[in-house]
Amino acid sequence: MLAVGIAGPAGSGKSTVCQLLACRPGFVHLDCDEIARDSYVPGGPAYSAIVEAFGRKILRPDGSIDRRRLAVLVFSNPEMKKRLEDIVHPIVIARVHEAVSREREKGTEALLIEGALLFSSPHVPPELFDLAIWLEAPEKLRRERLISAGFPPDVVELRLAAQRVLSPPPWIRVIDASRPPQEVAREVLTLIMKKMGHGSTRAP
């Protein structure tokens, strides 16, 4: 099985590309943001630590974490952002390791592991990935994509600002993601099939 890490800043099209590729038999999409969101729910593995670190001011009346309020808090403060990542990232990477083992046993061909910080977080070992891909797109386009997807403009601006420090490490393959998602998916598929030793690059 090929473990494929797909990273890039918010709005670069990671989810769309992974979803297109996951339509292929034998391809599975694992969204690290979704794992993180699940860890925030009351009783989830990160819930108590997050509330302890940031206080009850981030909670809704029903006791759930207000993710928008938390995002505004952490994306405007690098120290708080790191504190949140130190809580959540080890939980996420543990789930990723579990998924790699599970999908390998199932005979999955390619596990597409999506996450903005895959190659910048100290909690993620680079050797986890057989293939590492970075999707790059101009900030203006990424802003438009995020707003079109329904993200609040203030959160979009904070997230874009917080991720301006992100850049691909020298060992990663960078792909121009300013093109239509189908084109980007085809290029990613070509890299995956070459890594597998296959020649077929039919559109996803």
Residue, then its C-alpha position, 0 to 999 in steps of 0.5 A: m500500500l502507498a501512503v500518500g501525504i497531501a498538504g498545502p495551505a487552506g484553500s489549495g484544494k486538498s479535499t477536492v483533489c482527494q475526494l476525486l481520487a478516492c472515487r477510484p477503486g482501492f483509493v481511500h481518503l483520510d482527512c486529518d482535519e476531520i480527525a481533529r474535529d472529532s477529537y474536540v467533541p465532549g468526551g473526545p480525546a482532546y476535549s478536556a485538555i482544550v477546555e483546560a488550556f483555553g478556558r470555558k469561554i470557548l464553550r457553547p451553552d451545551g458544553s461543546i467547543d465553539r470552533r469558530r471562537l477557538a479559531v479566532l483565538v488561536f489563529s491570532n496568537p502563535e503561542m496559543k496556536k502551538r498550544l492547541e497543536d501540541i494537544v491535537h496533533p499527537i492524537v491525530i497522528a496516532r489515528v493516522h498510524e492506526a488507519v495506515s495499519r488498517e488499510r494495509e491489512k484490507g489491501t488498500e492500494a493508496l491511502l490519501i492522507e490530507g492535512a495542511l500541516l503534515f510536513s511542518s508539524p513536529h508530531v508527524p514523522p516524514e517517513l510515514f509517507d511513501l509519497a509526499i505532495w504539496l498543493e500550491a495556489p495564490e492566496k487570492l484564489r485560496r481566499e475566494r475558494l474558502i469564502s465560496a465554501g462558506f467559511p466566515p470571512d474573519v476566520v478565513e483572513l486569520r487562517l490565511a495569515a497564520q499559514r503564510v509561514l507554511s512552505p514545502p520542504p525541499w524533499i516534497r513534490v510541489i504541484d500547481a493547484s491554481r488549475p481546475p481540480q480535475e487537472v490537479a487530480r490527474e497530475v497527482l494520480t500520475l505521480i501515484m501510479k508511477k510510484m506504484g510502478h503502474g502506467s495507467t493514469r486514467a482520469p479519476 
